[in-house]
Amino acid sequence: SLLQIDNKGNHLLVHEESSINVPAIAAAHVIKRYIAQAADELSFEVGDIVSVIDMPPKELTSWWRGKHGFQ
């Protein structure tokens, strides 16, 4: 099984149904550095590529779900 590391460096076991195995529906090119503000957010640097796995309607949330490496 795969290992996943959270933003505090803790190792987490990735289950088969985990979002890490969800196929990407789009890719996003990072143009602004972002530091995660919560455990369910990702940090990334300018130039990184994030795989978008879910783009909920804007009426529901302004956030997308994505993968960056194993996060």
N, CA, C and O atoms as a MOPAC input file, in Angstrom:
PM7 MOZYME 1SCF
protein

 N      0.83600 1    -1.19000 1     0.00000 1
 C      0.00000 1     0.00000 1     0.00000 1
 C      0.87800 1     1.25000 1     0.00000 1
 O      2.05900 1     1.19000 1     0.34100 1
 N      0.30100 1     2.35800 1    -0.37800 1
 C      1.02800 1     3.62200 1    -0.46300 1
 C      1.07000 1     4.32200 1     0.87500 1
 O      0.21700 1     4.10000 1     1.73500 1
 N      2.06800 1     5.16900 1     1.04500 1
 C      2.13300 1     6.02300 1     2.22600 1
 C      1.81600 1     7.44500 1     1.80400 1
 O      2.15800 1     7.87000 1     0.70100 1
 N      1.17100 1     8.16200 1     2.67700 1
 C      0.85700 1     9.56500 1     2.43200 1
 C      1.38700 1    10.33600 1     3.63200 1
 O      1.33100 1     9.84800 1     4.76000 1
 N      1.89900 1    11.53500 1     3.39500 1
 C      2.42400 1    12.35900 1     4.47900 1
 C      1.56600 1    13.61000 1     4.57300 1
 O      1.34800 1    14.30300 1     3.58000 1
 N      1.08100 1    13.89300 1     5.78400 1
 C      0.27300 1    15.10300 1     5.92200 1
 C      1.18600 1    16.30500 1     6.08900 1
 O      2.40900 1    16.16400 1     6.06600 1
 N      0.59500 1    17.50500 1     6.25800 1
 C      1.40000 1    18.72200 1     6.27600 1
 C      2.21500 1    18.89700 1     7.54900 1
 O      2.95000 1    19.87500 1     7.67600 1
 N      2.09800 1    17.96200 1     8.49900 1
 C      2.93000 1    17.99800 1     9.69700 1
 C      3.99300 1    16.89900 1     9.65800 1
 O      4.70500 1    16.67900 1    10.63800 1
 N      4.09300 1    16.21800 1     8.53100 1
 C      5.10100 1    15.17700 1     8.38200 1
 C      4.68700 1    13.82400 1     8.92100 1
 O      5.50800 1    12.90900 1     8.97900 1
 N      3.42400 1    13.67400 1     9.31900 1
 C      2.93800 1    12.39300 1     9.82400 1
 C      2.64700 1    11.45300 1     8.66100 1
 O      2.06300 1    11.85600 1     7.65600 1
 N      3.05800 1    10.20000 1     8.80600 1
 C      2.79100 1     9.20600 1     7.76500 1
 C      1.38600 1     8.64900 1     7.94100 1
 O      0.99400 1     8.27600 1     9.04700 1
 N      0.63600 1     8.59200 1     6.85800 1
 C     -0.71500 1     8.05300 1     6.87600 1
 C     -0.78800 1     6.92200 1     5.86600 1
 O     -0.19700 1     7.01200 1     4.79000 1
 N     -1.49900 1     5.87000 1     6.19600 1
 C     -1.71100 1     4.78900 1     5.24600 1
 C     -2.79200 1     5.21900 1     4.26400 1
 O     -3.83300 1     5.73600 1     4.67100 1
 N     -2.55400 1     5.01200 1     2.99700 1
 C     -3.53600 1     5.38700 1     1.98200 1
 C     -4.36800 1     4.15800 1     1.65100 1
 O     -3.82700 1     3.12800 1     1.24900 1
 N     -5.67600 1     4.26200 1     1.81900 1
 C     -6.57300 1     3.15000 1     1.52400 1
 C     -6.89800 1     3.13800 1     0.03700 1
 O     -6.76800 1     4.15500 1    -0.64500 1
 N     -7.31600 1     1.99600 1    -0.45100 1
 C     -7.60400 1     1.84100 1    -1.88300 1
 C     -8.62100 1     2.85900 1    -2.38500 1
 O     -8.50700 1     3.33400 1    -3.51500 1
 N     -9.62000 1     3.20500 1    -1.56000 1
 C    -10.63900 1     4.13500 1    -2.00400 1
 C    -10.23900 1     5.58900 1    -1.77100 1
 O    -11.03800 1     6.50300 1    -1.97400 1
 N     -9.01100 1     5.79100 1    -1.34900 1
 C     -8.52700 1     7.14600 1    -1.06300 1
 C     -8.52500 1     8.00300 1    -2.32600 1
 O     -8.43200 1     7.48600 1    -3.43900 1
 N     -8.62800 1     9.31100 1    -2.14100 1
 C     -8.65800 1    10.24000 1    -3.27600 1
 C     -7.35100 1    10.20800 1    -4.07600 1
 O     -7.31500 1    10.70700 1    -5.20000 1
 N     -6.28300 1     9.63600 1    -3.52500 1
 C     -5.01200 1     9.57300 1    -4.25100 1
 C     -5.17800 1     8.73600 1    -5.52700 1
 O     -4.41700 1     8.90600 1    -6.48000 1
 N     -6.16800 1     7.83500 1    -5.55100 1
 C     -6.39100 1     6.96900 1    -6.70500 1
 C     -7.47300 1     7.49000 1    -7.64700 1
 O     -7.76700 1     6.86600 1    -8.66600 1
 N     -8.06400 1     8.63400 1    -7.30400 1
 C     -9.10200 1     9.22100 1    -8.15600 1
 C     -8.43300 1     9.86100 1    -9.37300 1
 O     -7.48600 1    10.63200 1    -9.21800 1
 N     -8.91000 1     9.55000 1   -10.58500 1
 C     -8.28500 1    10.14300 1   -11.77300 1
 C     -8.50600 1    11.65400 1   -11.84100 1
 O     -9.53700 1    12.16700 1   -11.40700 1
 N     -7.52900 1    12.33900 1   -12.38600 1
 C     -7.62700 1    13.79600 1   -12.53300 1
 C     -8.58800 1    14.13400 1   -13.67000 1
 O     -8.67800 1    13.41100 1   -14.66200 1
 N     -9.30700 1    15.25100 1   -13.50500 1
 C    -10.19600 1    15.72300 1   -14.57000 1
 C     -9.62100 1    16.96100 1   -15.24400 1
 O    -10.10600 1    17.39300 1   -16.29000 1
 N     -8.57700 1    17.53100 1   -14.63200 1
 C     -7.92000 1    18.71500 1   -15.19800 1
 C     -6.57800 1    18.88200 1   -14.49800 1
 O     -6.31100 1    18.24000 1   -13.48200 1
 N     -5.74900 1    19.74000 1   -15.04500 1
 C     -4.48100 1    20.07700 1   -14.40900 1
 C     -4.43900 1    21.58700 1   -14.23000 1
 O     -4.89600 1    22.34000 1   -15.09000 1
 N     -3.88400 1    22.01900 1   -13.10100 1
 C     -3.77100 1    23.45800 1   -12.84000 1
 C     -2.30000 1    23.81700 1   -12.69000 1
 O     -1.55400 1    23.14600 1   -11.97800 1
 N     -1.89300 1    24.88300 1   -13.36900 1
 C     -0.52400 1    25.38500 1   -13.29100 1
 C     -0.50400 1    26.48000 1   -12.23300 1
 O     -1.22400 1    27.47200 1   -12.34900 1
 N      0.31500 1    26.30300 1   -11.20600 1
 C      0.32900 1    27.23300 1   -10.07200 1
 C      1.04100 1    28.53500 1   -10.45100 1
 O      2.18900 1    28.52000 1   -10.89400 1
 N      0.33800 1    29.66400 1   -10.26800 1
 C      0.92900 1    30.96700 1   -10.58000 1
 C      1.15400 1    31.79700 1    -9.32300 1
 O      1.73700 1    32.87900 1    -9.39600 1
 N      0.69700 1    31.30300 1    -8.16300 1
 C      0.90700 1    32.01500 1    -6.90600 1
 C      1.18500 1    31.00000 1    -5.79900 1
 O      0.44800 1    30.02700 1    -5.64100 1
 N      2.24800 1    31.23200 1    -5.03700 1
 C      2.61100 1    30.34800 1    -3.93100 1
 C      1.47700 1    30.32000 1    -2.91300 1
 O      0.87900 1    31.35400 1    -2.61600 1
 N      1.18200 1    29.13600 1    -2.37800 1
 C      0.14500 1    29.01100 1    -1.35200 1
 C      0.62000 1    28.08100 1    -0.25000 1
 O      1.10900 1    26.98300 1    -0.52000 1
 N      0.47700 1    28.51800 1     0.97900 1
 C      0.82100 1    27.69600 1     2.14200 1
 C     -0.48600 1    27.21100 1     2.76600 1
 O     -1.36500 1    28.01300 1     3.08200 1
 N     -0.60700 1    25.89900 1     2.93900 1
 C     -1.82300 1    25.31600 1     3.50500 1
 C     -2.16400 1    25.97000 1     4.83900 1
 O     -1.28900 1    26.19600 1     5.67500 1
 N     -3.44300 1    26.26900 1     5.02500 1
 C     -3.93700 1    26.88600 1     6.25400 1
 C     -4.67800 1    25.88100 1     7.13400 1
 O     -5.02400 1    26.18700 1     8.27500 1
 N     -4.92100 1    24.68400 1     6.60300 1
 C     -5.65400 1    23.65600 1     7.34100 1
 C     -5.19000 1    22.28300 1     6.87100 1
 O     -4.53900 1    22.16100 1     5.83300 1
 N     -5.52900 1    21.25000 1     7.64100 1
 C     -5.07800 1    19.88800 1     7.33100 1
 C     -5.59900 1    19.37600 1     5.98900 1
 O     -4.99100 1    18.48900 1     5.39000 1
 N     -6.72300 1    19.92700 1     5.50700 1
 C     -7.28000 1    19.44600 1     4.24100 1
 C     -6.86600 1    20.30900 1     3.05300 1
 O     -7.45500 1    20.20500 1     1.97700 1
 N     -5.86000 1    21.16000 1     3.23900 1
 C     -5.37200 1    22.00300 1     2.15100 1
 C     -3.97800 1    21.56600 1     1.70900 1
 O     -3.28200 1    20.86300 1     2.44100 1
 N     -3.57300 1    21.98300 1     0.51200 1
 C     -2.25500 1    21.68000 1    -0.03600 1
 C     -1.40400 1    22.94700 1    -0.08700 1
 O     -1.92100 1    24.04500 1    -0.29200 1
 N     -0.10500 1    22.78500 1     0.10100 1
 C      0.84300 1    23.87700 1    -0.14500 1
 C      1.45500 1    23.64500 1    -1.51500 1
 O      1.70800 1    22.50300 1    -1.89900 1
 N      1.69600 1    24.72400 1    -2.25500 1
 C      2.39700 1    24.58200 1    -3.52700 1
 C      3.13200 1    25.85400 1    -3.88500 1
 O      2.84300 1    26.93500 1    -3.37200 1
 N      4.09700 1    25.69200 1    -4.78500 1
 C      4.96600 1    26.78100 1    -5.21900 1
 C      4.63900 1    27.15400 1    -6.66700 1
 O      4.05700 1    26.36100 1    -7.40700 1
 N      5.01800 1    28.36100 1    -7.05700 1
 C      4.84200 1    28.81200 1    -8.44000 1
 C      5.51900 1    27.81100 1    -9.37600 1
 O      6.66100 1    27.41000 1    -9.15000 1
 N      4.80800 1    27.41900 1   -10.41700 1
 C      5.34400 1    26.46900 1   -11.38800 1
 C      4.90400 1    25.04100 1   -11.14800 1
 O      5.01500 1    24.20800 1   -12.04600 1
 N      4.40400 1    24.73400 1    -9.95200 1
 C      3.91500 1    23.37700 1    -9.67200 1
 C      2.69600 1    23.07800 1   -10.54600 1
 O      2.01200 1    23.99200 1   -11.00600 1
 N      2.43600 1    21.79600 1   -10.76900 1
 C      1.23500 1    21.34700 1   -11.46200 1
 C      0.39400 1    20.57500 1   -10.44800 1
 O      0.88200 1    19.64800 1    -9.80100 1
 N     -0.86700 1    20.96300 1   -10.31700 1
 C     -1.79700 1    20.28300 1    -9.42200 1
 C     -2.81900 1    19.54800 1   -10.27900 1
 O     -3.39700 1    20.13200 1   -11.19500 1
 N     -3.04600 1    18.26200 1    -9.98200 1
 C     -4.06500 1    17.48400 1   -10.68000 1
 C     -5.40800 1    17.73800 1   -10.01000 1
 O     -5.58800 1    17.43300 1    -8.83100 1
 N     -6.34000 1    18.29200 1   -10.76000 1
 C     -7.67000 1    18.59200 1   -10.21700 1
 C     -8.52400 1    17.32900 1   -10.29900 1
 O     -8.65100 1    16.73000 1   -11.36700 1
 N     -9.11200 1    16.92400 1    -9.16400 1
 C     -9.93100 1    15.70800 1    -9.15500 1
 C    -11.41500 1    16.00200 1    -8.93500 1
 O    -12.25000 1    15.12200 1    -9.14300 1
 N    -11.75600 1    17.22600 1    -8.51800 1
 C    -13.16500 1    17.56600 1    -8.31700 1
 C    -13.32900 1    19.07900 1    -8.38700 1
 O    -12.61100 1    19.82000 1    -7.71600 1
 N    -14.28000 1    19.53600 1    -9.20500 1
 C    -14.57800 1    20.96500 1    -9.32400 1
 C    -16.06200 1    21.16900 1    -9.02800 1
 O    -16.87500 1    21.23800 1    -9.95000 1
 N    -16.42000 1    21.26800 1    -7.73900 1
 C    -17.83700 1    21.44700 1    -7.38700 1
 C    -18.38100 1    22.75500 1    -7.95700 1
 O    -17.61300 1    23.67400 1    -8.24100 1
 N    -19.70000 1    22.84400 1    -8.12600 1
 C    -20.30900 1    24.09200 1    -8.62200 1
 C    -19.96600 1    25.27100 1    -7.71800 1
 O    -19.87600 1    25.12200 1    -6.49900 1
 N    -19.77700 1    26.43500 1    -8.31800 1
 C    -19.40200 1    27.63500 1    -7.55200 1
 C    -20.40900 1    27.97300 1    -6.46200 1
 O    -20.04600 1    28.56800 1    -5.44800 1
 N    -21.68100 1    27.59600 1    -6.66300 1
 C    -22.70300 1    27.88900 1    -5.65300 1
 C    -22.45900 1    27.10700 1    -4.36300 1
 O    -22.86800 1    27.53900 1    -3.28500 1
 N    -21.79100 1    25.95600 1    -4.47500 1
 C    -21.55500 1    25.10600 1    -3.30600 1
 C    -20.26800 1    25.47100 1    -2.57100 1
 O    -20.23900 1    25.48800 1    -1.34000 1
 N    -19.22000 1    25.75900 1    -3.30900 1
 C    -17.92800 1    26.07600 1    -2.69300 1
 C    -17.01700 1    26.74300 1    -3.70200 1
 O    -17.15400 1    26.53100 1    -4.90600 1
 N    -16.08800 1    27.54900 1    -3.21500 1
 C    -15.11400 1    28.17100 1    -4.11400 1
 C    -13.83900 1    27.33200 1    -4.20300 1
 O    -12.88900 1    27.71700 1    -4.88600 1
 N    -13.81400 1    26.18700 1    -3.51600 1
 C    -12.62700 1    25.31500 1    -3.48000 1
 C    -12.75300 1    24.14100 1    -4.43500 1
 O    -13.83700 1    23.58600 1    -4.61900 1
 N    -11.63300 1    23.76900 1    -5.04000 1
 C    -11.53500 1    22.55200 1    -5.83200 1
 C    -10.75200 1    21.53200 1    -5.03300 1
 O    -10.00200 1    21.89900 1    -4.12800 1
 N    -10.91200 1    20.24300 1    -5.35400 1
 C    -10.10100 1    19.18500 1    -4.75400 1
 C     -9.02500 1    18.80100 1    -5.75100 1
 O     -9.27600 1    18.73900 1    -6.95400 1
 N     -7.82600 1    18.54200 1    -5.25100 1
 C     -6.74100 1    18.19600 1    -6.15800 1
 C     -5.68700 1    17.34000 1    -5.51000 1
 O     -5.70100 1    17.10500 1    -4.30200 1
 N     -4.74800 1    16.86700 1    -6.35700 1
 C     -3.60700 1    16.07700 1    -5.90700 1
 C     -2.33500 1    16.79900 1    -6.30400 1
 O     -2.23200 1    17.36500 1    -7.39200 1
 N     -1.37200 1    16.76800 1    -5.40100 1
 C     -0.05000 1    17.32200 1    -5.68800 1
 C      0.93900 1    16.32900 1    -5.11000 1
 O      1.11100 1    16.25300 1    -3.89300 1
 N      1.59100 1    15.56800 1    -5.97900 1
 C      2.42900 1    14.47500 1    -5.48800 1
 C      1.51400 1    13.43500 1    -4.84100 1
 O      0.55600 1    12.97600 1    -5.46400 1
 N      1.80700 1    13.06200 1    -3.58800 1
 C      0.96700 1    12.08800 1    -2.89000 1
 C      0.04400 1    12.76700 1    -1.87600 1
 O     -0.44000 1    12.12000 1    -0.94700 1
 N     -0.19500 1    14.05000 1    -2.04900 1
 C     -1.09000 1    14.76000 1    -1.13100 1
 C     -2.42100 1    15.03600 1    -1.79800 1
 O     -3.30900 1    15.62600 1    -1.18300 1

